Amino acid sequence: SMLEMKEAKLESIQEQAEELQSMLKIERDQTKQLKVEMEEFKKIEELRISSSRDSEVIKYQKDAAVQFSYMIPVTDHLDGVHVAGETLFLIQGDKPQSLNWEEYGFKLHFPQGTISPSDTCEVVVKALVGGKFQFPKGTELVSAVYAVSCAKKLLKPVEMEIQHCVILTNEEQGKGLSFVSTPENCQDQSCNFEFVEGGMFYPGKRYASIQQNIYNCENGIVEYTYDQDESSGEEDTVKAKPQVETDKRHYTGQIYYIRKGYNRWQMKFIVVRDIDAFMKYVSTIDAEEDEVIRFTFQDPVNGYIELVLADME
């Protein structure tokens, strides 16, 4: 009859519902078990990583090359050093890598094989914009100084790029610039910068590059202000290149207003070489900033700045 058919259909639906509920229960149980297993796996993985880190620390302590603690600021031996910024970079030996720290005017390019393929190495870089640095006679700093510290010796030279403020219009003018560097692991306040052979100085570009072995040293770019051989009667350890006159240098001026009381302000006009690291450091001044002015001197030798402080009314 029609009633029996409906009852049979209802019974079938109930059986299907019970079967579906049973399947859902099995799935919930499996999901719950999977979550438990995942939590256990995470705990095991965290323990493995922790143990690995402990073994790395032990390995570093046993490694004589790391007895020099690169994490201790490499500028502690210098008096009155101003640090604009610092960064830490991890390199791996199985692939080429680059540190593009352009906001501070610095780049490092590590080729594959800089360290062992299965190894890693931490590199610390600090941008320095002031200090009692000793540069070769007859030169003037035209870049920031970059202190580079590696956790271990590198197996290959790296390409280092540094921003400078000199306007180069031809390749010949590049001969008036040179990279300079301090000896490795120098911890003496009287540590002098020395000329570094090589380097590429490109017309129309603000970055110069050099292939160099780095470990723990400070690096920068200088410009020759006169012929060192003619100006000094002393014999220099590294013969300087003759001076090559460049056109101009880039400078940046910034006006600051500092409140000194009710309706009283102090104005400061700060001029620095137009280098990103310098501007980063200047931007930390606690004052209200006015317009940034970028300029060059028409006369590189006798040029001057004239401030016209007129009442706008």
C-alpha positions as CSV (number, residue, x, y, z in Angstrom):
1,S,0.0,0.0,0.0
2,M,0.9,3.7,-0.2
3,L,1.5,3.9,3.6
4,E,3.8,0.9,3.6
5,M,5.9,2.4,0.7
6,K,6.2,5.7,2.6
7,E,7.3,3.9,5.8
8,A,9.9,1.9,3.8
9,K,11.2,5.0,2.2
10,L,11.4,6.8,5.6
11,E,13.2,3.8,7.1
12,S,15.7,3.9,4.2
13,I,16.3,7.6,4.8
14,Q,16.9,7.0,8.5
15,E,19.4,4.3,7.7
16,Q,21.2,6.6,5.4
17,A,21.2,9.4,8.0
18,E,22.7,7.0,10.6
19,E,25.3,5.8,8.2
20,L,26.2,9.5,7.4
21,Q,26.5,10.3,11.1
22,S,28.7,7.3,11.6
23,M,31.0,8.5,8.8
24,L,31.1,12.0,10.2
25,K,32.0,10.7,13.6
26,I,34.9,8.7,12.0
27,E,36.1,11.8,10.2
28,R,36.0,13.9,13.4
29,D,37.9,11.2,15.3
30,Q,40.5,11.1,12.5
31,T,40.8,14.9,12.5
32,K,41.2,15.0,16.2
33,Q,43.9,12.3,16.0
34,L,45.6,14.2,13.2
35,K,45.7,17.4,15.3
36,V,47.2,15.5,18.2
37,E,49.9,14.0,15.9
38,M,50.6,17.5,14.5
39,E,51.1,19.0,17.9
40,E,53.4,16.1,18.9
41,F,55.3,16.7,15.6
42,K,55.7,20.4,16.4
43,K,57.0,19.7,19.8
44,I,59.6,17.2,18.4
45,E,60.6,19.8,15.6
46,E,61.0,22.6,18.2
47,L,63.1,20.3,20.3
48,R,65.2,19.3,17.3
49,I,65.8,23.0,16.3
50,S,66.7,23.9,19.8
51,S,69.2,21.1,20.0
52,S,70.6,22.1,16.6
53,R,71.0,25.7,17.8
54,D,72.8,24.5,21.0
55,S,75.1,22.4,18.8
56,E,75.7,25.5,16.6
57,V,76.7,27.5,19.7
58,I,79.1,24.8,20.8
59,K,80.5,24.6,17.3
60,Y,81.0,28.4,17.2
61,Q,82.7,28.4,20.6
62,K,85.1,25.7,19.4
63,D,85.8,27.5,16.1
64,A,88.9,29.7,16.6
65,A,87.8,32.0,13.8
66,V,84.9,33.1,15.9
67,Q,86.8,33.8,19.0
68,F,86.6,37.4,17.8
69,S,83.0,38.2,18.8
70,Y,81.7,39.9,15.6
71,M,78.5,40.7,17.4
72,I,80.3,43.2,19.6
73,P,80.2,46.5,17.9
74,V,83.4,46.8,15.7
75,T,83.3,50.6,16.3
76,D,83.9,50.3,20.1
77,H,87.6,51.1,19.6
78,L,86.9,54.4,17.8
79,D,86.3,57.6,19.8
80,G,83.2,59.7,18.9
81,V,81.9,57.5,16.2
82,H,78.3,58.3,15.0
83,V,76.3,55.3,13.8
84,A,73.6,56.1,11.3
85,G,72.2,52.6,11.1
86,E,73.1,48.9,11.2
87,T,71.8,45.7,9.7
88,L,72.4,41.9,10.0
89,F,72.4,39.6,7.0
90,L,72.5,35.8,6.8
91,I,74.2,34.3,3.8
92,Q,74.1,30.6,2.6
93,G,76.9,29.0,0.7
94,D,74.8,27.1,-1.8
95,K,73.6,30.1,-3.8
96,P,74.6,33.7,-4.7
97,Q,73.0,36.4,-2.5
98,S,72.9,40.2,-2.3
99,L,72.5,42.7,0.5
100,N,70.8,45.8,-1.0
101,W,71.0,48.4,1.8
102,E,70.3,51.3,-0.5
103,E,68.6,53.4,2.2
104,Y,72.1,53.7,3.7
105,G,74.0,53.8,0.4
106,F,75.6,50.3,0.5
107,K,75.4,47.0,-1.3
108,L,77.1,43.6,-1.0
109,H,77.0,40.8,-3.5
110,F,78.1,37.3,-2.4
111,P,78.9,34.8,-5.2
112,Q,78.0,31.2,-4.8
113,G,80.7,29.4,-2.8
114,T,81.5,32.4,-0.6
115,I,81.2,29.8,2.3
116,S,80.8,26.0,2.3
117,P,77.6,24.9,0.5
118,S,76.1,23.5,3.7
119,D,77.1,26.4,5.9
120,T,75.6,29.8,6.8
121,C,77.3,33.0,8.0
122,E,76.0,36.1,9.6
123,V,77.2,39.5,8.3
124,V,76.8,42.7,10.3
125,V,77.1,46.1,8.6
126,K,77.1,49.5,10.3
127,A,76.9,52.8,8.5
128,L,79.2,55.4,10.2
129,V,78.9,59.1,9.4
130,G,81.4,60.6,11.8
131,G,84.4,59.8,13.9
132,K,88.1,60.4,14.3
133,F,89.1,58.4,11.2
134,Q,92.6,58.6,9.9
135,F,92.6,58.7,6.1
136,P,95.7,58.9,3.8
137,K,97.3,62.3,3.5
138,G,96.0,64.4,0.7
139,T,92.6,62.8,0.6
140,E,89.1,63.7,1.8
141,L,86.2,61.3,2.6
142,V,83.4,61.5,0.0
143,S,81.2,58.6,1.3
144,A,80.0,57.2,4.6
145,V,82.2,54.6,6.3
146,Y,80.9,51.1,6.5
147,A,82.0,48.7,9.2
148,V,81.6,45.1,8.0
149,S,81.9,42.1,10.3
150,C,81.6,38.5,9.3
151,A,81.1,35.5,11.7
152,K,83.8,33.6,9.8
153,K,86.3,33.9,7.0
154,L,84.9,34.0,3.6
155,L,86.2,31.7,0.8
156,K,85.8,34.2,-2.0
157,P,86.0,38.0,-2.6
158,V,82.7,39.8,-2.6
159,E,81.5,42.8,-4.7
160,M,81.0,45.8,-2.5
161,E,79.2,49.0,-3.7
162,I,79.4,52.3,-1.9
163,Q,77.5,55.5,-2.6
164,H,79.7,58.7,-3.0
165,C,78.8,62.3,-3.6
166,V,81.2,63.2,-6.4
167,I,79.8,64.1,-9.8
168,L,81.8,62.1,-12.5
169,T,81.3,63.1,-16.1
170,N,84.0,61.0,-17.7
171,E,86.2,57.9,-16.9
172,E,89.3,60.0,-16.4
173,Q,87.8,61.7,-13.3
174,G,87.3,58.3,-11.7
175,K,91.1,58.2,-11.2
176,G,90.7,60.9,-8.6
177,L,88.8,58.5,-6.3
178,S,89.9,55.5,-4.4
179,F,88.6,52.9,-2.0
180,V,90.1,52.8,1.5
181,S,89.9,50.2,4.2
182,T,91.3,49.5,7.7
183,P,93.3,46.3,8.4
184,E,91.3,43.3,9.6
185,N,90.3,43.2,13.2
186,C,91.8,46.6,14.0
187,Q,91.1,47.4,17.6
188,D,93.3,50.5,18.0
189,Q,92.1,54.1,18.0
190,S,95.0,55.1,15.9
191,C,94.2,52.6,13.2
192,N,94.6,54.2,9.8
193,F,92.7,53.7,6.6
194,E,94.8,52.4,3.7
195,F,94.4,52.6,-0.1
196,V,92.8,49.6,-1.7
197,E,93.9,48.7,-5.2
198,G,91.2,48.4,-7.9
199,G,87.7,49.7,-7.9
200,M,85.3,50.9,-10.6
201,F,84.1,54.5,-10.6
202,Y,81.4,55.0,-13.2
203,P,80.6,58.4,-15.0
204,G,77.1,59.6,-14.2
205,K,76.6,57.1,-11.3
206,R,76.7,57.6,-7.6
207,Y,77.9,54.1,-6.7
208,A,81.4,52.7,-7.1
209,S,82.2,49.0,-6.8
210,I,85.2,46.8,-5.9
211,Q,85.9,43.1,-5.5
212,Q,87.4,42.7,-2.0
213,N,88.1,40.1,0.7
214,I,86.2,41.2,3.8
215,Y,86.1,39.9,7.3
216,N,86.2,42.6,10.0
217,C,87.1,46.0,8.6
218,E,85.9,49.5,7.8
219,N,85.5,50.8,4.2
220,G,84.9,54.1,2.4
221,I,85.8,56.2,-0.6
222,V,88.1,59.2,-0.6
223,E,88.9,61.8,-3.2
224,Y,92.4,63.1,-3.8
225,T,92.6,66.8,-2.9
226,Y,96.2,67.2,-4.0
227,D,99.2,65.1,-5.3
228,Q,100.4,63.2,-2.2
229,D,103.9,62.6,-3.6
230,E,104.4,66.4,-3.9
231,S,102.8,67.5,-0.7
232,S,104.5,65.1,1.7
233,G,108.2,64.6,2.2
234,E,107.6,61.4,4.0
235,E,107.6,58.1,2.1
236,D,104.1,56.6,2.1
237,T,103.4,52.9,2.4
238,V,101.1,53.1,-0.6
239,K,101.8,55.5,-3.4
240,A,98.9,57.8,-4.1
241,K,97.4,58.5,-7.5
242,P,97.8,62.0,-8.9
243,Q,95.0,64.3,-8.4
244,V,92.4,64.5,-11.1
245,E,90.0,67.4,-10.8
246,T,86.3,66.5,-10.7
247,D,83.5,68.8,-11.6
248,K,81.4,69.1,-8.5
249,R,80.0,67.3,-5.5
250,H,76.4,66.8,-4.4
251,Y,75.3,68.4,-1.1
252,T,72.1,68.6,0.8
253,G,70.9,71.4,3.0
254,Q,68.2,71.1,5.6
255,I,66.6,73.8,7.8
256,Y,65.4,72.8,11.3
257,Y,63.3,74.8,13.8
258,I,63.7,74.0,17.5
259,R,61.3,75.4,20.0
260,K,63.1,77.3,22.8
261,G,60.0,78.6,24.7
262,Y,56.9,80.5,24.0
263,N,57.1,82.2,20.6
264,R,60.8,81.5,20.5
265,W,62.5,79.3,18.0
266,Q,66.0,78.4,17.1
267,M,66.8,77.8,13.4
268,K,69.6,75.4,12.3
269,F,70.8,75.0,8.8
270,I,72.7,71.8,8.3
271,V,74.7,71.0,5.2
272,V,76.0,67.5,4.5
273,R,77.3,65.6,1.6
274,D,74.3,64.2,-0.4
275,I,74.7,60.6,0.8
276,D,71.8,58.6,2.0
277,A,73.5,57.4,5.2
278,F,74.2,61.1,6.2
279,M,70.6,62.0,5.5
280,K,69.3,59.1,7.6
281,Y,71.4,60.3,10.5
282,V,70.4,63.9,10.2
283,S,66.7,62.9,10.1
284,T,67.0,61.7,13.7
285,I,67.3,65.3,14.9
286,D,64.4,66.2,17.3
287,A,63.1,69.3,15.5
288,E,60.6,70.5,12.9
289,E,62.0,70.1,9.4
290,D,61.7,72.6,6.6
291,E,62.4,72.1,2.9
292,V,65.3,69.9,1.8
293,I,67.6,71.7,-0.6
294,R,70.0,69.7,-2.9
295,F,72.7,71.7,-4.6
296,T,76.3,71.8,-5.9
297,F,78.8,74.7,-5.7
298,Q,79.4,76.5,-9.0
299,D,83.0,77.0,-7.9
300,P,84.2,73.7,-6.1
301,V,87.1,75.5,-4.5
302,N,85.8,79.0,-3.6
303,G,82.0,78.3,-3.6
304,Y,79.9,79.6,-0.7
305,I,76.3,79.5,0.6
306,E,74.3,82.7,1.1
307,L,71.3,82.6,3.4
308,V,68.8,85.4,2.8
309,L,66.7,85.7,6.0
310,A,64.1,88.3,4.9
311,D,60.8,89.1,6.5
312,M,58.1,87.7,4.1
313,E,55.7,90.6,5.1
